[in-house]
Structure formats: C-alpha cells, structure tokens
Amino acid sequence: MGGTGFIGSYILPLLHKESYEIYVLVRSKEKAKRLPSFCKPVLGDSTKKGEWQTYLSKADIVINLAGQNIFSRWNESYKRLIFESRVKSTENVVSFLKENSILINASAIGYYGDKGDTLLTEDSPPGDDFLAKTCIEWEKEAQKAKEKGAKVIITRFGIVLGKGGMLSKILPIFKLGLGGTLGKGNQWFSWIHIEDLAQAIGFLIKAQKERIYNLVSPNPVTNKEFVKTLGSILKRPTILPAPVFAMRLLFGELANVITYSVKAYPKNLLELGFKFRFENIKDALKNLILKK
C-alpha cells in the first residue's frame, strides 16, 4: 500500500534487488502504468473492501504506507480523510493477513505531539492532539495483526528528506532567497534521508524483530539550524521568518503541527544494529541538492 508515492518509489527498487516478488496496490490504471516493470499492479482502494484483499492472504510480507498527505489546509472533512486513509486502510489490510506473515506498518513521530526539548524514544508517551490520536488508532489497528499470528513492525517516520516530499516544496522558495525559520525556529526537527529510510525498512524485514521503531536520524536539529544549513548550501540568505499567525491563515490547524517541537531518537533501530549513511543534516542536504 502506498507504493506509488514519494516514499514507496524509493523502497520498490530496493526490494527488487533482494529478488522479492512485488505486488503494488494502485487506485487506477493510469497509476499502474507508472510502476516499474518489475512490479505487478493490483487495482483497488485500501479504504474500501475489495478483490485486492485476496492478494494479502497470500503475501509473506506486507508494507502498508497508505495515508492521505497531511500538508494541505485542514478542515473537518480533510481531517477525516487523513484519519480514515490510515486507520481504515490498516483495518482492511489486517483483516486478510495470513498466519506467520510480516506487517510493516507506517506511523509517524506525530504520535508524540509537541514535546519541547524532551528527547523522545519509542517508549515515550503519546500526545493528545489530532495527529497523535490518529497515530494511536493507526498503530492500534496494526497491532491487531498479532491476533492473526502475524508479526507486526511499526515504523514512526520523521520528516523524510528526498527529491520529493517536503524538500521539493520548500526548495523553490529558498532558491529565491525567501526562506526563513518557522516561528521562533527553536523547535526540534526530526528528519531522515529517504535512502536511510528505505534501507531501514529493508533491514527490518530481514531482522523480523517485532517492535516500534522511530525512523529518524540520530541527530535531530532545530528548525533554525535546518534553515541555516539549507541556506548555506544554496548560497542564499535565510532572513525572512514565517510568523505563526501567517501560517495559520494559510494552513489553518496544520500550522500548529508544523511548528511542533519533536526531538525523536531512533533508539530501537540503533540497538538492532542499523547503520545510517546520512547522520547529519549537512551531509544529507548536500547529497540531495548538489548530487546530479
């Protein structure tokens, strides 16, 4: 699920190199045409029951990345879409899993809510805002797969940096010299390079260790440090801060989430022996921006 998105497009080639037979759920024939030739498309909507679920009953490994993009102006109907695209999809996936299969289910560090300077491991308590409650229910549905005899691995994603996603949205602004901090800029920014995220998922499939994992770099940075580093690589000024009230006009309730401080740490992933290729923000951004 979610194989045609920004993150899925990086994971598929990695799985292909490991000689997995890959089936990808897609909503339309047009999306199916965009898949790599080594993938087999399955038509369906993960939020609705359908013929696509029969493929789950034969799968040894299921990677569920389904979820509506949160980066849009929030209203009640869009929040419902964010919630149902995650929770309902996971419910539909779990209901058809076979015994001894492995479920890799996405979640997000939004689970923790706004926690200031507190270092957050997988054992830290959840927040109580909308995204945190969504993540709680999302993970709860995934954990029900254990009742069917499946192994469950929960991956809480940080901000994924790659040639797509958030970075592709802000780069044009920064290239014009119009970038700056969000609010005061002292909020923590927990990030991960897309290549490390894809490698981590491959690593967890092989390890088969049931746990919750923060998929973030071991070196979070403040928003101010991220912005300063990005500006220095682009050789552009970063002196125009985006005030919170302006973001609220643009994004509504999402503005609060954008300025949350989440200082997450990948304790369980490091304990399992995973090695990051991109541990610091400067190396990650140089690779993504300057690499041809």
C-alpha positions in Angstrom: 0.0 0.0 0.0 1.3 3.5 -0.9 3.8 2.0 -3.3 3.3 4.8 -5.9 4.0 7.6 -3.6 7.2 9.5 -2.8 8.5 7.0 -0.2 7.2 3.9 -2.0 9.1 4.8 -5.1 12.4 4.5 -3.2 11.5 1.3 -1.5 10.4 -0.7 -4.6 13.9 -0.8 -6.3 15.5 -1.9 -3.0 13.0 -4.8 -2.7 13.6 -5.7 -6.3 17.3 -6.0 -5.7 16.5 -8.5 -3.0 14.6 -10.6 -5.5 11.2 -10.2 -3.9 8.1 -10.8 -6.0 6.4 -7.4 -5.7 2.7 -6.6 -5.9 1.6 -2.9 -5.5 -1.9 -1.7 -4.8 -2.9 1.2 -7.1 -6.2 3.1 -7.4 -6.2 3.5 -11.2 -4.8 2.0 -14.4 -3.0 5.3 -15.0 -1.0 4.9 -11.8 -0.4 1.3 -12.7 1.4 2.4 -15.9 3.8 4.5 -13.8 5.1 1.5 -11.8 8.5 -0.1 -12.6 8.3 -3.1 -14.9 9.3 -5.5 -12.1 6.1 -4.6 -10.1 2.7 -6.3 -10.6 -0.2 -3.9 -10.1 -3.3 -4.7 -8.1 -6.3 -2.4 -8.6 -8.2 -1.3 -5.5 -8.8 1.3 -2.8 -7.3 0.4 0.5 -10.0 2.3 2.4 -12.6 0.0 0.9 -13.0 -3.7 0.9 -12.5 -5.4 -2.4 -10.9 -8.1 -4.5 -7.5 -6.6 -3.8 -7.6 -8.1 -0.3 -7.3 -11.7 -1.6 -3.7 -10.9 -2.5 -3.0 -10.1 1.2 -3.9 -13.7 2.2 -1.0 -15.0 0.0 1.6 -12.4 0.9 4.5 -13.2 3.2 5.4 -9.5 3.8 3.0 -6.6 3.6 4.3 -3.0 3.7 1.5 -0.5 4.5 2.4 3.1 3.7 -1.2 4.3 2.8 -2.2 7.7 4.1 -3.5 11.0 2.8 -0.9 13.7 2.6 -1.2 16.0 5.7 0.3 19.0 4.0 -2.9 20.8 2.9 -5.3 23.2 4.6 -7.1 21.4 7.3 -10.9 21.4 7.8 -13.1 18.8 9.4 -13.6 16.8 6.1 -9.9 16.8 5.3 -9.0 15.7 8.9 -11.5 12.9 8.5 -9.7 11.9 5.2 -6.3 11.9 7.0 -7.7 9.7 9.7 -9.7 7.2 7.6 -7.0 6.9 5.0 -4.7 5.5 7.7 -6.9 3.7 10.2 -9.5 2.2 7.8 -6.8 1.1 5.3 -4.9 -0.6 8.1 -8.1 -2.3 9.3 -8.7 -3.6 5.8 -5.1 -4.9 5.5 -5.1 -6.7 8.8 -8.4 -8.5 8.2 -6.8 -10.6 5.4 -3.3 -11.2 6.6 -2.2 -14.8 6.9 -0.5 -16.5 9.9 3.3 -16.0 10.1 3.2 -13.1 7.7 5.1 -9.8 8.5 3.3 -6.5 8.6 5.5 -3.4 8.3 3.1 -0.6 9.1 3.9 3.1 8.8 3.1 5.6 11.6 4.7 9.0 12.4 6.5 10.8 15.1 3.4 12.9 15.3 2.4 10.2 17.8 4.4 12.2 20.4 2.8 15.6 19.9 4.6 18.8 20.9 7.2 17.8 23.5 9.7 20.8 23.5 13.3 19.8 24.3 12.5 16.3 25.6 14.4 13.5 23.9 11.8 11.0 22.6 12.3 7.3 22.3 9.8 4.7 21.2 8.9 4.3 24.9 7.8 8.0 25.3 4.1 8.7 25.9 1.8 9.9 23.1 0.5 13.4 22.7 -3.2 14.4 22.8 -3.7 16.4 19.6 -5.4 15.3 16.4 -2.3 13.8 14.7 -1.2 12.0 17.9 -4.7 10.5 18.3 -4.7 9.4 14.7 -1.3 7.7 15.1 -2.5 5.9 18.3 -5.6 4.5 16.4 -3.4 3.7 13.4 -1.0 1.7 15.4 -3.7 0.0 17.4 -5.3 -1.3 14.2 -1.9 -2.6 13.0 -1.2 -4.4 16.3 -4.4 -6.4 15.9 -2.5 -8.4 13.2 -0.8 -10.2 16.1 -4.2 -11.9 16.9 -3.9 -13.5 13.4 -0.5 -14.8 14.1 1.4 -12.2 12.1 4.5 -10.3 13.1 4.0 -6.5 13.5 6.7 -3.9 13.0 5.6 -0.3 13.4 7.7 2.4 11.8 7.3 6.0 13.1 8.5 8.3 10.3 10.2 11.6 10.9 10.3 14.3 8.2 11.5 12.4 5.1 14.1 14.4 3.1 14.4 13.4 -0.6 13.8 14.6 -4.1 10.1 14.9 -3.4 8.1 15.4 -0.3 8.6 18.5 1.9 12.0 19.4 0.4 10.7 19.7 -3.1 8.0 22.1 -1.8 10.3 24.5 0.0 13.4 24.5 -2.3 12.0 26.9 -4.8 11.3 29.4 -2.0 14.8 29.1 -0.6 16.4 29.3 -4.0 14.8 32.7 -4.4 16.3 33.8 -1.1 12.8 34.0 0.6 13.3 31.1 3.0 13.5 31.5 6.8 12.6 30.0 10.1 9.2 28.9 11.1 8.1 30.9 14.1 10.9 31.3 16.6 12.9 28.5 15.0 13.9 26.8 18.3 11.5 23.8 17.7 13.2 20.4 17.1 13.1 19.0 13.6 13.5 15.2 13.4 14.4 14.1 9.9 15.7 11.2 7.9 17.2 10.9 4.4 15.0 8.9 2.1 17.8 6.4 1.3 18.3 5.7 5.0 14.5 5.2 5.4 14.3 2.7 2.5 17.4 0.9 3.8 15.9 0.8 7.3 12.7 -0.9 6.1 14.8 -3.5 4.2 16.8 -4.0 7.3 13.7 -4.5 9.5 12.2 -7.0 7.0 15.3 -9.2 7.4 15.6 -8.7 11.1 11.9 -9.6 11.7 12.1 -8.1 15.2 8.6 -7.1 16.4 8.9 -3.6 17.9 8.2 0.1 17.3 10.9 2.0 15.5 11.5 5.7 15.2 12.8 6.2 11.6 14.7 9.4 12.2 18.4 10.4 12.1 20.1 10.1 15.4 20.9 13.8 15.1 17.8 16.0 15.1 18.3 19.7 14.6 16.3 22.8 15.4 14.3 24.5 12.7 16.8 27.4 12.8 19.8 25.0 12.2 18.0 23.3 9.3 17.1 26.6 7.7 20.7 27.9 8.1 22.2 24.8 6.7 19.9 24.8 3.7 20.6 28.4 3.0 24.4 27.9 3.2 24.3 25.0 0.7 22.2 27.0 -1.7 24.2 30.2 -1.0 21.1 32.1 -0.3 20.0 34.4 2.6 17.5 33.0 5.2 16.4 36.1 7.0 12.7 36.1 6.4 10.9 34.2 9.2 7.4 32.9 8.6 5.3 34.2 11.5 2.9 31.7 13.1 -0.2 33.9 12.5 0.6 34.0 8.8 0.9 30.2 8.6 -2.4 29.9 10.4 -4.1 31.9 7.7 -2.6 29.6 5.0 -2.8 26.2 6.7 -5.4 26.5 9.5 -4.9 24.0 12.3 -2.0 22.4 10.4 0.1 25.5 11.2 0.3 24.4 14.9 1.6 21.0 13.8 4.3 22.5 11.5 5.7 24.4 14.5 5.6 21.5 16.9 8.9 20.5 18.6 9.6 16.8 18.3 13.1 15.6 19.3 12.9 11.9 18.3 15.7 9.4 18.6 16.0 6.0 16.8 16.9 4.0 20.0 15.4 0.7 18.9 16.8 0.9 15.4 20.3 1.6 16.7 20.1 -1.2 19.3 19.3 -3.6 16.4 22.5 -2.6 14.7 21.3 -0.4 11.8 23.9 2.0 10.4 22.9 5.3 9.0 24.5 6.6 5.8 23.4 10.2 6.5 23.7 11.0 10.2 24.0 14.8 10.0 21.8 17.3 8.2 24.6 19.0 6.2 25.6 15.7 4.5 22.0 14.8 3.8 21.1 18.1 2.2 24.4 18.2 0.2 23.6 14.8 -1.2 20.1 15.7 -2.2 20.7 19.2 -3.5 24.2 19.1 -5.1 24.2 15.5 -6.3 23.4 15.3 -10.0 
